[in-house]
Amino acid sequence: DTEVTQTPKHLVMGMTNKKSLKCEQHMGHRAMYWYKQKAKKPPELMFVYSYEKLSINESVPSRFSPECPNSSLLNLHLHALQPEDSALYLCASSQERAYQETQYFGPGTRLLVL
Amino acid sequence: AQKITQTQPGMFVQEKEAVTLDCTYDTSDPSYGLFWYKQPSSGEMIFLIYQGSYDQQNATEGRYSLNFQKARKSANLVISASQLGDSAMYFCAMRDRSNDYKLSFGAGTTVTVRA
């Protein structure tokens, strides 16, 4: 089973709202990732967690706040977003952070900021 | 620095025919992994196939095969017997230590399968 789940599938929010994206995997993977993807572009890495600790933050604005409550869950808290933050947000996981490990992606959350 | 290049923005292929998607990469690290993903219009990024830098044989997974030419730093994806459901964006990607094991993606190739 290589399933990563994400909720919600779609989200519309105003610039003053606070919302959260959720990601879950039960493959025992110890590395989890958040990506942002604009239409017809490759995904852009935002954050990496390894063994529940934040390993990489790709200079993401503080209006995006990641959280890893346990080894199976990854959240992305959103606050005071801008319209340009509208995108597909993908979560992924891999066994470890290593060159040979495959990242498995969830179905994504399509976010629209009004 | 590493780089993934996909030179074909879009391709058309007839149903039941084979199609080759080009991918070249650049890294100075001897240990690296190459990946291909498929992304249909629904948005999900689907893992297709993996090739490790030390693998002697070309990887195959069902109708997908990877033509790995290490000296040329090339990792082309071949899809045999194309189906309408193969219409999607395809991304080539690489991981290595020099880039902190991040997955670096190419620009992608859009494949449209014609009936």
gemmi code that builds the backbone of each chain (N, CA, C; Angstrom):
import gemmi

chains = {
    "A": [
        ("ASP", (0.846, -1.187, 0.000), (0.000, 0.000, 0.000), (0.890, 1.249, 0.000)),
        ("THR", (0.717, 2.105, -0.981), (1.529, 3.316, -1.088), (0.628, 4.532, -1.060)),
        ("GLU", (-0.322, 4.554, -0.142), (-1.317, 5.613, -0.158), (-0.984, 6.744, 0.810)),
        ("VAL", (-1.054, 7.926, 0.254), (-0.978, 9.157, 1.043), (-2.319, 9.866, 0.847)),
        ("THR", (-2.942, 10.216, 1.942), (-4.237, 10.894, 1.840), (-4.101, 12.359, 2.233)),
        ("GLN", (-4.922, 13.192, 1.601), (-4.913, 14.614, 1.903), (-6.350, 15.120, 2.016)),
        ("THR", (-6.579, 15.980, 2.975), (-7.869, 16.643, 3.116), (-7.657, 18.113, 3.418)),
        ("PRO", (-8.562, 18.981, 2.942), (-9.641, 18.674, 1.996), (-9.124, 18.572, 0.575)),
        ("LYS", (-9.965, 18.181, -0.343), (-9.576, 18.134, -1.756), (-9.588, 19.520, -2.370)),
        ("HIS", (-10.535, 20.314, -1.933), (-10.656, 21.687, -2.421), (-10.847, 22.610, -1.220)),
        ("LEU", (-10.310, 23.822, -1.336), (-10.461, 24.794, -0.263), (-10.497, 26.189, -0.858)),
        ("VAL", (-11.518, 26.943, -0.472), (-11.619, 28.349, -0.850), (-11.548, 29.152, 0.441)),
        ("MET", (-10.670, 30.133, 0.488), (-10.537, 30.920, 1.706), (-10.258, 32.385, 1.385)),
        ("GLY", (-10.702, 33.235, 2.286), (-10.418, 34.652, 2.163), (-9.056, 34.965, 2.755)),
        ("MET", (-8.587, 36.155, 2.499), (-7.233, 36.528, 2.924), (-7.123, 36.696, 4.427)),
        ("THR", (-8.235, 36.754, 5.131), (-8.164, 36.899, 6.581), (-8.441, 35.590, 7.317)),
        ("ASN", (-8.740, 34.550, 6.564), (-9.093, 33.266, 7.189), (-7.872, 32.531, 7.703)),
        ("LYS", (-8.143, 31.578, 8.605), (-7.154, 30.586, 9.023), (-7.711, 29.213, 8.685)),
        ("LYS", (-6.919, 28.432, 7.994), (-7.334, 27.082, 7.636), (-6.131, 26.159, 7.757)),
        ("SER", (-6.401, 24.851, 7.692), (-5.320, 23.875, 7.751), (-5.510, 22.804, 6.697)),
        ("LEU", (-4.399, 22.370, 6.126), (-4.379, 21.222, 5.229), (-3.812, 20.043, 6.014)),
        ("LYS", (-4.373, 18.853, 5.718), (-3.925, 17.671, 6.448), (-3.426, 16.608, 5.488)),
        ("CYS", (-2.441, 15.868, 5.939), (-1.830, 14.799, 5.158), (-1.572, 13.629, 6.092)),
        ("GLU", (-1.837, 12.419, 5.598), (-1.649, 11.234, 6.436), (-1.098, 10.084, 5.607)),
        ("GLN", (-0.180, 9.338, 6.197), (0.336, 8.119, 5.561), (0.527, 7.060, 6.636)),
        ("HIS", (0.292, 5.805, 6.239), (0.442, 4.694, 7.172), (1.398, 3.659, 6.605)),
        ("MET", (2.431, 4.155, 5.929), (3.424, 3.263, 5.340), (4.667, 3.162, 6.210)),
        ("GLY", (4.648, 3.835, 7.353), (5.825, 3.812, 8.220), (6.953, 4.692, 7.717)),
        ("HIS", (6.632, 5.588, 6.788), (7.652, 6.483, 6.251), (8.073, 7.507, 7.292)),
        ("ARG", (9.367, 7.851, 7.298), (9.879, 8.773, 8.302), (10.171, 10.163, 7.726)),
        ("ALA", (9.964, 10.325, 6.437), (10.157, 11.638, 5.821), (8.855, 12.063, 5.155)),
        ("MET", (8.468, 13.312, 5.376), (7.242, 13.844, 4.786), (7.512, 15.232, 4.246)),
        ("TYR", (6.765, 15.587, 3.192), (7.076, 16.787, 2.407), (5.808, 17.555, 2.064)),
        ("TRP", (5.947, 18.870, 1.972), (4.911, 19.730, 1.402), (5.470, 20.396, 0.144)),
        ("TYR", (4.660, 20.357, -0.927), (4.995, 21.021, -2.178), (3.847, 21.959, -2.554)),
        ("LYS", (4.218, 22.995, -3.309), (3.249, 23.896, -3.929), (3.423, 23.765, -5.432)),
        ("GLN", (2.310, 23.663, -6.153), (2.402, 23.519, -7.602), (1.437, 24.448, -8.302)),
        ("LYS", (1.963, 25.267, -9.172), (1.163, 26.121, -10.045), (0.876, 25.363, -11.332)),
        ("ALA", (-0.165, 25.796, -12.030), (-0.614, 25.097, -13.235), (0.508, 24.990, -14.275)),
        ("LYS", (0.668, 23.782, -14.799), (1.619, 23.483, -15.871), (3.082, 23.714, -15.460)),
        ("LYS", (3.344, 23.707, -14.165), (4.703, 23.840, -13.653), (5.024, 22.634, -12.786)),
        ("PRO", (6.311, 22.354, -12.575), (6.644, 21.265, -11.643), (6.390, 21.691, -10.203)),
        ("PRO", (6.250, 20.735, -9.314), (6.062, 21.077, -7.896), (7.297, 21.789, -7.341)),
        ("GLU", (7.029, 22.682, -6.402), (8.108, 23.389, -5.700), (8.115, 22.952, -4.235)),
        ("LEU", (9.259, 22.529, -3.770), (9.363, 22.084, -2.380), (9.167, 23.248, -1.423)),
        ("MET", (8.384, 22.981, -0.365), (8.185, 23.997, 0.678), (8.890, 23.574, 1.968)),
        ("PHE", (8.515, 22.401, 2.473), (9.031, 21.929, 3.765), (9.340, 20.433, 3.696)),
        ("VAL", (10.313, 20.030, 4.506), (10.638, 18.619, 4.678), (10.719, 18.319, 6.167)),
        ("TYR", (10.032, 17.253, 6.570), (10.155, 16.723, 7.928), (10.829, 15.362, 7.855)),
        ("SER", (11.763, 15.144, 8.771), (12.424, 13.865, 8.875), (12.392, 13.436, 10.342)),
        ("TYR", (11.830, 12.273, 10.593), (11.658, 11.795, 11.969), (10.991, 12.869, 12.829)),
        ("GLU", (9.952, 13.449, 12.268), (9.066, 14.411, 12.935), (9.732, 15.740, 13.247)),
        ("LYS", (10.917, 15.962, 12.730), (11.588, 17.249, 12.930), (11.702, 17.977, 11.592)),
        ("LEU", (11.521, 19.271, 11.634), (11.635, 20.072, 10.430), (13.088, 20.090, 9.961)),
        ("SER", (13.327, 19.567, 8.769), (14.681, 19.490, 8.226), (14.968, 20.599, 7.230)),
        ("ILE", (13.977, 20.914, 6.425), (14.171, 21.913, 5.373), (12.967, 22.845, 5.339)),
        ("ASN", (13.235, 24.119, 5.300), (12.234, 25.153, 5.040), (12.798, 25.953, 3.874)),
        ("GLU", (12.127, 25.882, 2.733), (12.644, 26.534, 1.541), (12.268, 28.018, 1.512)),
        ("SER", (12.591, 28.700, 2.604), (12.319, 30.149, 2.694), (10.862, 30.471, 2.396)),
        ("VAL", (9.996, 29.674, 2.975), (8.561, 29.855, 2.769), (8.057, 30.974, 3.692)),
        ("PRO", (7.178, 31.838, 3.195), (6.644, 32.917, 4.041), (5.980, 32.378, 5.298)),
        ("SER", (6.025, 33.146, 6.357), (5.529, 32.669, 7.650), (4.019, 32.490, 7.693)),
        ("ARG", (3.313, 32.947, 6.683), (1.868, 32.698, 6.632), (1.563, 31.218, 6.391)),
        ("PHE", (2.592, 30.457, 6.040), (2.491, 28.997, 5.950), (3.245, 28.421, 7.152)),
        ("SER", (2.564, 27.601, 7.938), (3.182, 27.053, 9.134), (2.988, 25.538, 9.163)),
        ("PRO", (4.065, 24.760, 9.010), (3.915, 23.307, 9.024), (3.925, 22.766, 10.439)),
        ("GLU", (3.366, 21.568, 10.546), (3.343, 20.883, 11.849), (3.341, 19.390, 11.599)),
        ("CYS", (4.115, 18.659, 12.396), (4.140, 17.208, 12.280), (3.817, 16.621, 13.651)),
        ("PRO", (2.542, 16.396, 13.939), (2.139, 15.931, 15.274), (2.672, 14.535, 15.626)),
        ("ASN", (2.776, 13.674, 14.607), (3.350, 12.348, 14.824), (3.882, 11.837, 13.494)),
        ("SER", (4.397, 10.645, 13.493), (5.096, 10.150, 12.306), (4.174, 9.891, 11.123)),
        ("SER", (2.861, 9.860, 11.354), (1.919, 9.579, 10.268), (1.218, 10.819, 9.732)),
        ("LEU", (1.302, 11.912, 10.462), (0.506, 13.092, 10.128), (1.369, 14.299, 9.821)),
        ("LEU", (0.895, 15.084, 8.879), (1.558, 16.339, 8.538), (0.476, 17.366, 8.268)),
        ("ASN", (0.594, 18.505, 8.909), (-0.371, 19.583, 8.695), (0.319, 20.788, 8.084)),
        ("LEU", (-0.464, 21.588, 7.395), (0.025, 22.882, 6.897), (-1.009, 23.922, 7.290)),
        ("HIS", (-0.648, 24.784, 8.231), (-1.554, 25.814, 8.714), (-1.387, 27.061, 7.857)),
        ("LEU", (-2.531, 27.608, 7.465), (-2.564, 28.742, 6.541), (-3.198, 29.951, 7.223)),
        ("HIS", (-2.564, 31.092, 7.094), (-3.108, 32.289, 7.744), (-2.720, 33.523, 6.928)),
        ("ALA", (-3.717, 34.359, 6.673), (-3.481, 35.624, 5.966), (-2.812, 35.398, 4.616)),
        ("LEU", (-3.355, 34.460, 3.860), (-2.769, 34.157, 2.557), (-3.097, 35.238, 1.542)),
        ("GLN", (-2.331, 35.221, 0.467), (-2.501, 36.145, -0.644), (-3.083, 35.404, -1.854)),
        ("PRO", (-3.715, 36.117, -2.764), (-4.264, 35.447, -3.959), (-3.205, 34.648, -4.723)),
        ("GLU", (-1.967, 35.095, -4.713), (-0.916, 34.374, -5.441), (-0.546, 33.041, -4.770)),
        ("ASP", (-1.085, 32.793, -3.589), (-0.876, 31.504, -2.933), (-1.834, 30.441, -3.451)),
        ("SER", (-2.759, 30.835, -4.279), (-3.666, 29.865, -4.893), (-2.860, 28.888, -5.730)),
        ("ALA", (-3.039, 27.597, -5.467), (-2.231, 26.571, -6.123), (-2.727, 25.199, -5.690)),
        ("LEU", (-2.094, 24.179, -6.238), (-2.285, 22.802, -5.781), (-1.209, 22.512, -4.745)),
        ("TYR", (-1.617, 22.060, -3.565), (-0.661, 21.741, -2.509), (-0.589, 20.225, -2.375)),
        ("LEU", (0.603, 19.730, -2.582), (0.834, 18.287, -2.569), (1.641, 17.891, -1.352)),
        ("CYS", (1.232, 16.801, -0.754), (1.980, 16.191, 0.339), (2.628, 14.920, -0.215)),
        ("ALA", (3.791, 14.579, 0.287), (4.467, 13.351, -0.128), (5.173, 12.733, 1.070)),
        ("SER", (5.485, 11.455, 0.932), (6.273, 10.791, 1.980), (7.237, 9.809, 1.331)),
        ("SER", (8.326, 9.532, 2.053), (9.271, 8.511, 1.616), (9.828, 7.808, 2.850)),
        ("GLN", (10.367, 6.622, 2.635), (10.876, 5.836, 3.747), (11.899, 6.628, 4.560)),
        ("GLU", (12.820, 7.224, 3.847), (13.869, 8.039, 4.458), (14.201, 9.175, 3.496)),
        ("ARG", (15.034, 10.080, 3.959), (15.600, 11.083, 3.047), (16.885, 10.491, 2.478)),
        ("ALA", (16.760, 9.811, 1.354), (17.911, 9.178, 0.714), (17.696, 9.172, -0.785)),
        ("TYR", (18.785, 9.070, -1.556), (18.657, 9.266, -3.003), (17.832, 8.167, -3.655)),
        ("GLN", (17.816, 6.989, -3.066), (17.136, 5.867, -3.699), (15.686, 5.707, -3.243)),
        ("GLU", (15.254, 6.551, -2.330), (13.907, 6.391, -1.793), (12.882, 7.160, -2.625)),
        ("THR", (11.814, 6.470, -2.985), (10.750, 7.058, -3.790), (9.846, 7.916, -2.916)),
        ("GLN", (9.503, 9.073, -3.402), (8.483, 9.892, -2.752), (7.122, 9.536, -3.349)),
        ("TYR", (6.187, 9.238, -2.480), (4.814, 8.941, -2.886), (3.940, 10.133, -2.519)),
        ("PHE", (3.151, 10.561, -3.490), (2.367, 11.779, -3.328), (0.902, 11.484, -3.024)),
        ("GLY", (0.298, 12.414, -2.314), (-1.138, 12.390, -2.121), (-1.841, 13.036, -3.291)),
        ("PRO", (-3.183, 13.049, -3.281), (-3.950, 13.597, -4.401), (-3.953, 15.114, -4.461)),
        ("GLY", (-3.507, 15.759, -3.392), (-3.405, 17.211, -3.399), (-4.640, 17.926, -2.893)),
        ("THR", (-4.432, 19.169, -2.491), (-5.517, 20.084, -2.124), (-5.440, 21.283, -3.056)),
        ("ARG", (-6.538, 21.543, -3.754), (-6.591, 22.727, -4.622), (-7.084, 23.902, -3.805)),
        ("LEU", (-6.215, 24.868, -3.640), (-6.508, 26.025, -2.796), (-6.760, 27.250, -3.650)),
        ("LEU", (-7.845, 27.945, -3.341), (-8.158, 29.216, -3.993), (-8.274, 30.276, -2.909)),
        ("VAL", (-7.472, 31.312, -3.028), (-7.493, 32.419, -2.066), (-8.149, 33.623, -2.732)),
        ("LEU", (-9.230, 34.078, -2.125), (-9.968, 35.209, -2.704), (-9.655, 36.507, -1.987)),
    ],
    "B": [
        ("ALA", (25.679, 21.936, -8.544), (24.238, 22.119, -8.724), (23.703, 21.054, -9.684)),
        ("GLN", (22.497, 20.626, -9.465), (21.924, 19.622, -10.346), (20.832, 20.250, -11.183)),
        ("LYS", (20.554, 19.585, -12.263), (19.570, 20.125, -13.175), (18.937, 18.983, -13.956)),
        ("ILE", (17.643, 19.094, -14.169), (16.896, 18.142, -14.974), (16.330, 18.876, -16.168)),
        ("THR", (16.543, 18.336, -17.347), (16.063, 18.977, -18.561), (15.117, 18.060, -19.317)),
        ("GLN", (13.935, 18.570, -19.553), (12.978, 17.898, -20.433), (12.702, 18.855, -21.576)),
        ("THR", (13.101, 18.493, -22.769), (13.084, 19.426, -23.895), (11.786, 19.407, -24.684)),
        ("GLN", (10.898, 18.475, -24.409), (9.659, 18.331, -25.171), (8.485, 18.881, -24.347)),
        ("PRO", (8.004, 20.073, -24.628), (6.883, 20.598, -23.844), (5.619, 19.777, -24.034)),
        ("GLY", (5.394, 19.322, -25.295), (4.184, 18.552, -25.565), (4.398, 17.568, -26.697)),
        ("MET", (3.659, 16.450, -26.611), (3.777, 15.421, -27.642), (2.409, 14.818, -27.907)),
        ("PHE", (2.203, 14.428, -29.175), (1.013, 13.676, -29.540), (1.446, 12.269, -29.937)),
        ("VAL", (0.661, 11.292, -29.539), (0.962, 9.915, -29.918), (-0.347, 9.198, -30.251)),
        ("GLN", (-0.267, 8.336, -31.225), (-1.446, 7.558, -31.612), (-1.631, 6.397, -30.630)),
        ("GLU", (-2.882, 6.125, -30.338), (-3.191, 4.989, -29.466), (-2.500, 3.728, -29.984)),
        ("LYS", (-1.976, 2.921, -29.062), (-1.311, 1.642, -29.318), (0.129, 1.798, -29.809)),
        ("GLU", (0.565, 3.026, -30.047), (1.949, 3.234, -30.449), (2.811, 3.501, -29.215)),
        ("ALA", (4.127, 3.411, -29.391), (5.069, 3.712, -28.317), (5.492, 5.176, -28.397)),
        ("VAL", (5.859, 5.733, -27.244), (6.331, 7.120, -27.195), (7.522, 7.192, -26.253)),
        ("THR", (8.495, 8.010, -26.630), (9.690, 8.211, -25.806), (9.744, 9.648, -25.311)),
        ("LEU", (9.861, 9.796, -24.014), (9.974, 11.121, -23.390), (11.417, 11.326, -22.948)),
        ("ASP", (11.997, 12.436, -23.377), (13.409, 12.680, -23.124), (13.646, 13.340, -21.770)),
        ("CYS", (14.764, 12.951, -21.165), (15.182, 13.547, -19.901), (16.702, 13.476, -19.804)),
        ("THR", (17.331, 14.594, -19.599), (18.754, 14.604, -19.293), (18.952, 15.247, -17.933)),
        ("TYR", (20.027, 14.851, -17.295), (20.271, 15.337, -15.935), (21.737, 15.727, -15.797)),
        ("ASP", (21.999, 16.465, -14.771), (23.365, 16.900, -14.523), (23.625, 16.857, -13.026)),
        ("THR", (24.598, 16.058, -12.624), (25.014, 16.000, -11.235), (26.444, 15.517, -11.168)),
        ("SER", (27.155, 15.945, -10.160), (28.522, 15.487, -9.946), (28.577, 14.392, -8.878)),
        ("ASP", (27.449, 14.081, -8.294), (27.362, 13.049, -7.262), (27.302, 11.679, -7.933)),
        ("PRO", (28.106, 10.694, -7.503), (28.045, 9.369, -8.134), (26.812, 8.560, -7.719)),
        ("SER", (26.185, 8.957, -6.623), (25.004, 8.239, -6.121), (23.764, 9.107, -6.317)),
        ("TYR", (22.879, 8.645, -7.163), (21.662, 9.418, -7.412), (20.543, 8.487, -7.860)),
        ("GLY", (19.331, 8.972, -7.688), (18.169, 8.228, -8.120), (17.375, 9.039, -9.121)),
        ("LEU", (16.871, 8.379, -10.138), (16.076, 9.019, -11.181), (14.650, 8.477, -11.122)),
        ("PHE", (13.687, 9.340, -11.234), (12.277, 8.972, -11.070), (11.460, 9.593, -12.202)),
        ("TRP", (10.418, 8.887, -12.584), (9.420, 9.439, -13.483), (8.066, 9.402, -12.789)),
        ("TYR", (7.346, 10.521, -12.944), (6.003, 10.645, -12.387), (5.042, 11.045, -13.493)),
        ("LYS", (3.797, 10.606, -13.316), (2.705, 10.968, -14.221), (1.714, 11.822, -13.447)),
        ("GLN", (1.274, 12.912, -14.039), (0.276, 13.758, -13.388), (-0.891, 14.005, -14.343)),
        ("PRO", (-1.978, 13.282, -14.157), (-3.177, 13.543, -14.960), (-3.797, 14.883, -14.578)),
        ("SER", (-4.824, 15.252, -15.307), (-5.475, 16.548, -15.034), (-6.095, 16.592, -13.640)),
        ("SER", (-6.330, 15.451, -13.037), (-6.873, 15.408, -11.671), (-5.878, 15.958, -10.648)),
        ("GLY", (-4.610, 15.949, -10.979), (-3.608, 16.568, -10.111), (-2.725, 15.616, -9.339)),
        ("GLU", (-3.138, 14.389, -9.150), (-2.320, 13.482, -8.358), (-1.026, 13.150, -9.080)),
        ("MET", (0.071, 13.136, -8.351), (1.387, 12.817, -8.887), (1.618, 11.328, -8.661)),
        ("ILE", (1.651, 10.576, -9.767), (1.723, 9.126, -9.681), (3.132, 8.657, -10.017)),
        ("PHE", (3.751, 7.926, -9.112), (5.089, 7.380, -9.348), (5.011, 6.264, -10.388)),
        ("LEU", (5.910, 6.318, -11.375), (5.916, 5.316, -12.437), (7.093, 4.352, -12.331)),
        ("ILE", (8.315, 4.904, -12.221), (9.477, 4.052, -12.382), (10.696, 4.732, -11.769)),
        ("TYR", (11.627, 3.893, -11.279), (12.843, 4.368, -10.625), (14.075, 3.689, -11.240)),
        ("GLN", (15.142, 4.490, -11.374), (16.439, 3.961, -11.814), (17.519, 4.508, -10.901)),
        ("GLY", (18.309, 3.627, -10.294), (19.417, 4.057, -9.464), (20.687, 4.191, -10.287)),
        ("SER", (21.579, 5.054, -9.851), (22.794, 5.318, -10.634), (23.702, 4.095, -10.743)),
        ("TYR", (23.586, 3.169, -9.823), (24.441, 1.985, -9.854), (23.763, 0.775, -10.492)),
        ("ASP", (22.527, 0.958, -10.898), (21.804, -0.158, -11.505), (22.377, -0.475, -12.877)),
        ("GLN", (22.649, -1.753, -13.109), (23.237, -2.176, -14.385), (22.184, -2.354, -15.465)),
        ("GLN", (20.987, -2.729, -15.042), (19.912, -2.978, -15.999), (18.976, -1.779, -16.067)),
        ("ASN", (18.395, -1.573, -17.223), (17.350, -0.562, -17.359), (16.113, -1.009, -16.600)),
        ("ALA", (15.486, -0.061, -15.903), (14.283, -0.377, -15.131), (13.084, -0.568, -16.057)),
        ("THR", (12.219, -1.494, -15.676), (10.953, -1.694, -16.396), (9.834, -1.903, -15.373)),
        ("GLU", (8.645, -1.360, -15.712), (7.449, -1.554, -14.886), (6.268, -1.618, -15.838)),
        ("GLY", (5.855, -2.818, -16.165), (4.727, -2.973, -17.071), (5.012, -2.346, -18.422)),
        ("ARG", (4.180, -1.383, -18.829), (4.374, -0.736, -20.131), (5.413, 0.384, -20.091)),
        ("TYR", (5.967, 0.636, -18.928), (6.971, 1.697, -18.783), (8.373, 1.090, -18.720)),
        ("SER", (9.285, 1.681, -19.442), (10.687, 1.297, -19.332), (11.533, 2.560, -19.359)),
        ("LEU", (12.669, 2.474, -18.726), (13.557, 3.618, -18.642), (14.827, 3.293, -19.416)),
        ("ASN", (15.137, 4.098, -20.395), (16.344, 3.934, -21.193), (17.443, 4.773, -20.539)),
        ("PHE", (18.258, 4.102, -19.723), (19.267, 4.772, -18.899), (20.612, 4.720, -19.612)),
        ("GLN", (21.112, 5.891, -20.010), (22.427, 5.986, -20.630), (23.280, 6.881, -19.745)),
        ("LYS", (24.014, 6.227, -18.854), (24.718, 6.939, -17.789), (25.768, 7.905, -18.326)),
        ("ALA", (26.523, 7.469, -19.315), (27.600, 8.315, -19.837), (27.040, 9.577, -20.485)),
        ("ARG", (25.861, 9.461, -21.046), (25.222, 10.612, -21.683), (24.326, 11.366, -20.707)),
        ("LYS", (24.235, 10.864, -19.474), (23.364, 11.463, -18.457), (21.949, 11.633, -19.004)),
        ("SER", (21.440, 10.520, -19.488), (20.129, 10.507, -20.105), (19.265, 9.430, -19.446)),
        ("ALA", (17.996, 9.728, -19.236), (17.078, 8.787, -18.574), (15.705, 8.914, -19.221)),
        ("ASN", (15.594, 8.442, -20.446), (14.358, 8.597, -21.207), (13.314, 7.565, -20.801)),
        ("LEU", (12.072, 7.996, -20.752), (10.954, 7.101, -20.429), (10.307, 6.635, -21.729)),
        ("VAL", (10.108, 5.337, -21.838), (9.415, 4.772, -22.982), (8.090, 4.189, -22.500)),
        ("ILE", (7.011, 4.648, -23.117), (5.685, 4.096, -22.836), (5.284, 3.284, -24.059)),
        ("SER", (5.078, 2.019, -23.868), (4.692, 1.161, -24.996), (3.175, 1.034, -25.057)),
        ("ALA", (2.672, 0.746, -26.251), (1.236, 0.490, -26.456), (0.381, 1.547, -25.763)),
        ("SER", (0.534, 2.792, -26.169), (-0.131, 3.916, -25.504), (-1.647, 3.721, -25.436)),
        ("GLN", (-2.197, 4.189, -24.324), (-3.638, 4.131, -24.100), (-4.149, 5.552, -23.869)),
        ("LEU", (-5.446, 5.742, -24.078), (-6.024, 7.078, -23.896), (-5.767, 7.592, -22.480)),
        ("GLY", (-5.748, 6.676, -21.520), (-5.504, 7.064, -20.131), (-4.083, 7.500, -19.844)),
        ("ASP", (-3.209, 7.371, -20.823), (-1.828, 7.828, -20.639), (-1.697, 9.330, -20.873)),
        ("SER", (-2.749, 9.959, -21.366), (-2.716, 11.407, -21.580), (-2.537, 12.099, -20.234)),
        ("ALA", (-1.429, 12.833, -20.083), (-1.081, 13.439, -18.801), (0.197, 14.247, -18.976)),
        ("MET", (0.588, 14.919, -17.879), (1.904, 15.559, -17.811), (2.856, 14.549, -17.181)),
        ("TYR", (4.065, 14.447, -17.715), (5.065, 13.526, -17.193), (6.289, 14.320, -16.740)),
        ("PHE", (6.714, 14.034, -15.503), (7.867, 14.714, -14.936), (8.995, 13.721, -14.693)),
        ("CYS", (10.196, 14.128, -15.075), (11.422, 13.436, -14.722), (11.984, 14.130, -13.486)),
        ("ALA", (12.557, 13.357, -12.569), (13.061, 13.946, -11.327), (14.286, 13.187, -10.848)),
        ("MET", (15.076, 13.845, -10.014), (16.302, 13.242, -9.502), (16.514, 13.624, -8.044)),
        ("ARG", (17.114, 12.700, -7.287), (17.528, 12.967, -5.901), (19.000, 12.614, -5.776)),
        ("ASP", (19.754, 13.461, -5.091), (21.112, 13.097, -4.707), (21.530, 13.890, -3.472)),
        ("ARG", (22.667, 13.497, -2.894), (23.089, 14.106, -1.636), (23.501, 15.555, -1.824)),
        ("SER", (24.058, 15.867, -2.982), (24.556, 17.232, -3.184), (23.435, 18.262, -3.127)),
        ("ASN", (22.221, 17.822, -3.356), (21.065, 18.710, -3.262), (20.235, 18.367, -2.028)),
        ("ASP", (20.899, 17.813, -1.013), (20.238, 17.523, 0.261), (19.073, 16.552, 0.092)),
        ("TYR", (19.170, 15.677, -0.890), (18.166, 14.650, -1.169), (16.803, 15.221, -1.551)),
        ("LYS", (16.786, 16.471, -1.976), (15.527, 17.033, -2.468), (15.219, 16.414, -3.827)),
        ("LEU", (13.961, 16.337, -4.159), (13.548, 15.820, -5.457), (13.486, 16.997, -6.425)),
        ("SER", (14.404, 17.008, -7.394), (14.440, 18.083, -8.384), (13.701, 17.628, -9.634)),
        ("PHE", (12.785, 18.460, -10.088), (11.936, 18.099, -11.223), (12.362, 18.817, -12.497)),
        ("GLY", (12.122, 18.144, -13.631), (12.186, 18.820, -14.908), (10.917, 19.624, -15.136)),
        ("ALA", (10.862, 20.323, -16.269), (9.712, 21.187, -16.575), (8.472, 20.406, -16.945)),
        ("GLY", (8.654, 19.145, -17.323), (7.524, 18.305, -17.664), (7.250, 18.232, -19.155)),
        ("THR", (6.619, 17.147, -19.567), (6.177, 16.934, -20.949), (4.710, 16.533, -20.924)),
        ("THR", (3.902, 17.239, -21.684), (2.481, 16.887, -21.788), (2.302, 15.901, -22.940)),
        ("VAL", (1.739, 14.756, -22.628), (1.467, 13.730, -23.639), (-0.029, 13.665, -23.899)),
        ("THR", (-0.399, 13.721, -25.156), (-1.795, 13.565, -25.557), (-1.894, 12.352, -26.469)),
        ("VAL", (-2.700, 11.383, -26.064), (-2.879, 10.166, -26.845), (-4.137, 10.323, -27.700)),
        ("ARG", (-3.984, 10.114, -28.988), (-5.096, 10.238, -29.928), (-5.677, 8.870, -30.259)),
        ("ALA", (-7.002, 8.822, -30.344), (-7.667, 7.553, -30.700), (-7.520, 7.260, -32.187)),
    ],
}
model = gemmi.Model(1)
for chain_id, residues in chains.items():
    chain = gemmi.Chain(chain_id)
    for i, (resn, *xyz) in enumerate(residues, 1):
        res = gemmi.Residue()
        res.name, res.seqid = resn, gemmi.SeqId(i, " ")
        for name, pos in zip(("N", "CA", "C"), xyz):
            atom = gemmi.Atom()
            atom.name, atom.element = name, gemmi.Element(name[0])
            atom.pos, atom.b_iso = gemmi.Position(*pos), 0.0
            res.add_atom(atom)
        chain.add_residue(res)
    model.add_chain(chain)
structure = gemmi.Structure()
structure.add_model(model)
structure.setup_entities()
